[in-house]
Amino acid sequence: METNLENAITIAIVGFTVVFIALIFFAAVIAGVNKLDIIVTERKKQKQTKPVSQKSGTVSQIDDDDDVVPVIAAAVNATVGENVVIRKIIFAHDATTNNSWSHISRAKNIDSHNIQTSRRIYGK
């Protein structure tokens, strides 16, 4: 007949084994998801870096952005009144950062700050 100590040890060993097997399973799932994410982001980068043919008479978007950067820097300097370092400029027309959710959020944010000075009375 087994004693209580032997039963406790057996239950503990089985419990630890089950827990470690579950942990190994979840670690494998997480590693697989990370590898899948890396593969998907690499494919997206490859699609984005495909060269776009430009006509000789058109101005590229990069040239427009290069002209805008000094203007933004001057506006920030005039507003703040001291020398500042601009580390990052995100343009609103950038296709990689804009999606439908960002447009909706931006519209709601602008609408929430909309201050109306006149009162409208309906029904009269």
C-alpha positions as CSV (number, residue, x, y, z in Angstrom):
1,M,0.0,0.0,0.0
2,E,1.3,3.4,-0.9
3,T,1.8,6.1,1.6
4,N,0.5,9.7,1.4
5,L,4.1,10.9,0.7
6,E,4.4,8.6,-2.3
7,N,1.0,9.8,-3.6
8,A,2.0,13.5,-3.2
9,I,5.3,13.0,-5.0
10,T,3.6,11.1,-7.9
11,I,1.0,13.9,-8.2
12,A,3.7,16.6,-8.1
13,I,5.8,14.9,-10.8
14,V,2.8,14.4,-13.1
15,G,1.6,18.0,-12.5
16,F,5.1,19.5,-13.2
17,T,5.4,17.4,-16.3
18,V,2.0,18.6,-17.6
19,V,2.9,22.2,-16.9
20,F,6.3,22.1,-18.6
21,I,4.8,20.4,-21.6
22,A,2.2,23.1,-21.9
23,L,4.9,25.8,-21.5
24,I,7.0,24.2,-24.3
25,F,3.9,24.1,-26.5
26,F,3.1,27.8,-25.9
27,A,6.8,28.7,-26.5
28,A,6.7,26.9,-29.8
29,V,3.4,28.6,-30.8
30,I,4.9,32.1,-30.0
31,A,8.1,31.3,-31.9
32,G,6.0,30.2,-34.9
33,V,3.9,33.4,-34.8
34,N,7.1,35.5,-34.6
35,K,8.6,33.8,-37.6
36,L,5.4,34.2,-39.5
37,D,5.3,37.9,-38.7
38,I,8.9,38.3,-39.9
39,I,8.0,36.6,-43.2
40,V,4.9,38.8,-43.7
41,T,6.8,42.1,-43.0
42,E,9.6,41.1,-45.3
43,R,7.1,40.5,-48.1
44,K,5.4,43.8,-47.4
45,K,8.7,45.6,-47.6
46,Q,9.5,43.9,-50.9
47,K,6.2,45.0,-52.3
48,Q,6.8,48.6,-51.2
49,T,10.3,48.8,-52.5
50,K,9.4,48.0,-56.1
51,P,10.5,50.8,-58.4
52,V,7.8,53.0,-59.7
53,S,8.3,54.4,-63.2
54,Q,8.1,58.1,-63.4
55,K,7.6,60.3,-66.3
56,S,10.3,62.9,-67.1
57,G,7.9,65.9,-66.7
58,T,6.6,65.0,-63.2
59,V,8.1,66.0,-59.9
60,S,8.6,63.1,-57.5
61,Q,6.9,63.1,-54.0
62,I,10.4,63.1,-52.3
63,D,11.3,66.4,-53.9
64,D,8.1,67.9,-52.6
65,D,8.9,66.6,-49.1
66,D,12.4,67.9,-49.2
67,D,11.1,71.4,-49.9
68,V,8.6,71.2,-47.0
69,V,11.1,70.1,-44.3
70,P,12.9,73.4,-44.0
71,V,9.6,75.2,-43.9
72,I,8.4,73.0,-41.1
73,A,11.7,73.6,-39.2
74,A,11.4,77.4,-39.6
75,A,7.8,77.3,-38.4
76,V,8.8,75.3,-35.3
77,N,11.7,77.6,-34.6
78,A,9.4,80.6,-34.9
79,T,6.8,79.1,-32.7
80,V,9.1,77.9,-29.9
81,G,11.5,80.8,-30.1
82,E,14.7,78.8,-29.5
83,N,16.7,76.2,-31.4
84,V,15.1,72.8,-31.5
85,V,16.0,69.5,-33.0
86,I,13.4,67.9,-35.2
87,R,13.8,64.1,-35.1
88,K,10.9,62.9,-37.1
89,I,8.3,64.4,-39.5
90,I,5.3,62.2,-40.4
91,F,3.4,63.5,-43.4
92,A,-0.3,63.0,-43.4
93,H,-0.4,61.9,-47.0
94,D,2.1,59.1,-46.4
95,A,0.4,55.9,-47.6
96,T,2.2,53.6,-45.2
97,T,0.8,55.3,-42.1
98,N,-2.8,56.1,-43.3
99,N,-5.6,53.7,-43.2
100,S,-9.3,53.9,-42.7
101,W,-9.0,53.7,-38.9
102,S,-6.5,56.6,-38.7
103,H,-8.8,58.7,-41.0
104,I,-11.8,58.0,-38.8
105,S,-9.8,58.7,-35.6
106,R,-8.4,62.0,-37.0
107,A,-11.9,63.1,-38.1
108,K,-13.4,62.4,-34.7
109,N,-10.5,64.2,-33.0
110,I,-10.9,67.3,-35.1
111,D,-14.7,67.2,-34.7
112,S,-14.4,66.9,-30.9
113,H,-12.3,70.1,-30.8
114,N,-14.7,72.0,-33.0
115,I,-16.0,75.0,-31.1
116,Q,-19.2,76.5,-32.3
117,T,-19.7,80.2,-31.3
118,S,-23.2,80.6,-32.6
119,R,-26.4,78.9,-31.3
120,R,-28.8,77.4,-33.6
121,I,-32.5,77.3,-32.6
122,Y,-34.5,74.7,-34.5
123,G,-38.2,74.7,-34.8
124,K,-38.9,78.5,-35.0
